[in-house]
Amino acid sequence: MKIHFRDVQTGSVEARAIVEIAEGVFLNEITLLSIEGSLVVEFPRKSFMGKKNRMHHMDILTFEDMDKRLIWELEIKNAYQEWRKTNKKVLVYEK
């Protein structure tokens, strides 16, 4: 699995990941968040308004079981930590 990262650093968002799941097939908008000092992987979701004006959310990426999801999350976290070693954070402050 090839993973590419884009630095964001807005609020709790650390970076966005693009995962090549097959040759030439990419999964976009995987978000890496820093929540209370720990790294959290958030997979993309589709949101839509239902007939009764209720908001519904549907996972775009579905896993067979929780173990497979955890393996993907760990692979993405490890790849991010390796990427972060060579791409240090640059903090920009506005006056």
Phi and psi restraints in degrees (value plus and minus 20) as a CYANA .aco file:
   2 LYS   PHI    -117.0   -77.0
   2 LYS   PSI     113.0   153.0
   3 ILE   PHI    -146.3  -106.3
   3 ILE   PSI     110.9   150.9
   4 HIS   PHI    -136.9   -96.9
   4 HIS   PSI     121.7   161.7
   5 PHE   PHI    -138.6   -98.6
   5 PHE   PSI     130.6   170.6
   6 ARG   PHI    -147.8  -107.8
   6 ARG   PSI     105.1   145.1
   7 ASP   PHI     -91.4   -51.4
   7 ASP   PSI     114.4   154.4
   8 VAL   PHI    -139.5   -99.5
   8 VAL   PSI     -81.2   -41.2
   9 GLN   PHI      33.4    73.4
   9 GLN   PSI      28.6    68.6
  10 THR   PHI    -138.7   -98.7
  10 THR   PSI      96.0   136.0
  11 GLY   PHI      44.6    84.6
  11 GLY   PSI    -150.0  -110.0
  12 SER   PHI    -108.9   -68.9
  12 SER   PSI     -22.6    17.4
  13 VAL   PHI     -99.4   -59.4
  13 VAL   PSI     101.7   141.7
  14 GLU   PHI    -107.4   -67.4
  14 GLU   PSI     -68.8   -28.8
  15 ALA   PHI    -182.3  -142.3
  15 ALA   PSI     147.9   187.9
  16 ARG   PHI    -137.2   -97.2
  16 ARG   PSI     124.9   164.9
  17 ALA   PHI    -138.4   -98.4
  17 ALA   PSI     126.7   166.7
  18 ILE   PHI    -141.3  -101.3
  18 ILE   PSI     102.7   142.7
  19 VAL   PHI    -130.0   -90.0
  19 VAL   PSI     109.0   149.0
  20 GLU   PHI    -107.6   -67.6
  20 GLU   PSI      85.8   125.8
  21 ILE   PHI    -107.9   -67.9
  21 ILE   PSI     -40.1    -0.1
  22 ALA   PHI    -172.8  -132.8
  22 ALA   PSI     150.5   190.5
  23 GLU   PHI     -78.2   -38.2
  23 GLU   PSI      90.5   130.5
  24 GLY   PHI      60.3   100.3
  24 GLY   PSI     -12.4    27.6
  25 VAL   PHI    -135.0   -95.0
  25 VAL   PSI     100.6   140.6
  26 PHE   PHI    -138.1   -98.1
  26 PHE   PSI     125.9   165.9
  27 LEU   PHI    -131.5   -91.5
  27 LEU   PSI      97.7   137.7
  28 ASN   PHI    -117.1   -77.1
  28 ASN   PSI     149.1   189.1
  29 GLU   PHI      41.3    81.3
  29 GLU   PSI      19.4    59.4
  30 ILE   PHI    -105.3   -65.3
  30 ILE   PSI     106.9   146.9
  31 THR   PHI    -127.8   -87.8
  31 THR   PSI     115.2   155.2
  32 LEU   PHI    -126.0   -86.0
  32 LEU   PSI     100.9   140.9
  33 LEU   PHI    -132.2   -92.2
  33 LEU   PSI     129.1   169.1
  34 SER   PHI    -128.6   -88.6
  34 SER   PSI      84.7   124.7
  35 ILE   PHI    -137.2   -97.2
  35 ILE   PSI      95.1   135.1
  36 GLU   PHI      32.1    72.1
  36 GLU   PSI      21.4    61.4
  37 GLY   PHI      64.5   104.5
  37 GLY   PSI     -25.3    14.7
  38 SER   PHI    -130.8   -90.8
  38 SER   PSI     131.5   171.5
  39 LEU   PHI    -108.5   -68.5
  39 LEU   PSI     107.8   147.8
  40 VAL   PHI    -143.0  -103.0
  40 VAL   PSI     113.8   153.8
  41 VAL   PHI    -118.4   -78.4
  41 VAL   PSI     107.8   147.8
  42 GLU   PHI    -138.7   -98.7
  42 GLU   PSI     100.5   140.5
  43 PHE   PHI    -104.8   -64.8
  43 PHE   PSI     135.9   175.9
  44 PRO   PHI     -86.5   -46.5
  44 PRO   PSI     127.2   167.2
  45 ARG   PHI    -153.8  -113.8
  45 ARG   PSI     132.4   172.4
  46 LYS   PHI    -125.7   -85.7
  46 LYS   PSI     111.7   151.7
  47 SER   PHI    -133.1   -93.1
  47 SER   PSI     119.7   159.7
  48 PHE   PHI    -171.5  -131.5
  48 PHE   PSI     136.1   176.1
  49 MET   PHI    -110.3   -70.3
  49 MET   PSI     108.5   148.5
  50 GLY   PHI    -101.8   -61.8
  50 GLY   PSI     159.3   199.3
  51 LYS   PHI     -83.2   -43.2
  51 LYS   PSI     -52.2   -12.2
  52 LYS   PHI    -116.5   -76.5
  52 LYS   PSI       7.2    47.2
  53 ASN   PHI      38.6    78.6
  53 ASN   PSI       9.2    49.2
  54 ARG   PHI    -119.5   -79.5
  54 ARG   PSI     122.1   162.1
  55 MET   PHI    -104.0   -64.0
  55 MET   PSI     110.0   150.0
  56 HIS   PHI    -136.8   -96.8
  56 HIS   PSI     127.3   167.3
  57 HIS   PHI    -145.1  -105.1
  57 HIS   PSI     115.8   155.8
  58 MET   PHI    -149.8  -109.8
  58 MET   PSI     109.4   149.4
  59 ASP   PHI     -88.8   -48.8
  59 ASP   PSI     112.2   152.2
  60 ILE   PHI     -97.9   -57.9
  60 ILE   PSI     -55.8   -15.8
  61 LEU   PHI    -128.7   -88.7
  61 LEU   PSI      98.1   138.1
  62 THR   PHI    -134.3   -94.3
  62 THR   PSI     117.6   157.6
  63 PHE   PHI    -129.1   -89.1
  63 PHE   PSI     130.3   170.3
  64 GLU   PHI     -83.1   -43.1
  64 GLU   PSI     -61.5   -21.5
  65 ASP   PHI    -169.7  -129.7
  65 ASP   PSI     151.3   191.3
  66 MET   PHI     -86.5   -46.5
  66 MET   PSI     -49.3    -9.3
  67 ASP   PHI     -81.9   -41.9
  67 ASP   PSI     -63.2   -23.2
  68 LYS   PHI     -85.0   -45.0
  68 LYS   PSI     -57.9   -17.9
  69 ARG   PHI     -84.4   -44.4
  69 ARG   PSI     -63.5   -23.5
  70 LEU   PHI     -83.6   -43.6
  70 LEU   PSI     -57.9   -17.9
  71 ILE   PHI     -83.1   -43.1
  71 ILE   PSI     -64.2   -24.2
  72 TRP   PHI     -81.3   -41.3
  72 TRP   PSI     -65.3   -25.3
  73 GLU   PHI     -80.6   -40.6
  73 GLU   PSI     -63.8   -23.8
  74 LEU   PHI     -84.6   -44.6
  74 LEU   PSI     -61.1   -21.1
  75 GLU   PHI     -82.3   -42.3
  75 GLU   PSI     -62.2   -22.2
  76 ILE   PHI     -88.0   -48.0
  76 ILE   PSI     -62.4   -22.4
  77 LYS   PHI     -82.5   -42.5
  77 LYS   PSI     -65.0   -25.0
  78 ASN   PHI     -84.0   -44.0
  78 ASN   PSI     -62.5   -22.5
  79 ALA   PHI     -84.1   -44.1
  79 ALA   PSI     -58.6   -18.6
  80 TYR   PHI     -84.4   -44.4
  80 TYR   PSI     -64.0   -24.0
  81 GLN   PHI     -84.3   -44.3
  81 GLN   PSI     -57.5   -17.5
  82 GLU   PHI     -87.3   -47.3
  82 GLU   PSI     -61.0   -21.0
  83 TRP   PHI     -84.5   -44.5
  83 TRP   PSI     -59.8   -19.8
  84 ARG   PHI     -86.8   -46.8
  84 ARG   PSI     -47.7    -7.7
  85 LYS   PHI     -82.2   -42.2
  85 LYS   PSI     -55.1   -15.1
  86 THR   PHI    -116.2   -76.2
  86 THR   PSI     -35.2     4.8
  87 ASN   PHI    -143.5  -103.5
  87 ASN   PSI      65.5   105.5
  88 LYS   PHI     -87.6   -47.6
  88 LYS   PSI     133.8   173.8
  89 LYS   PHI     -90.7   -50.7
  89 LYS   PSI     119.1   159.1
  90 VAL   PHI    -136.8   -96.8
  90 VAL   PSI      92.4   132.4
  91 LEU   PHI    -110.9   -70.9
  91 LEU   PSI     110.2   150.2
  92 VAL   PHI    -136.4   -96.4
  92 VAL   PSI     103.3   143.3
  93 TYR   PHI    -127.1   -87.1
  93 TYR   PSI     116.5   156.5
  94 GLU   PHI    -116.5   -76.5
  94 GLU   PSI     124.4   164.4
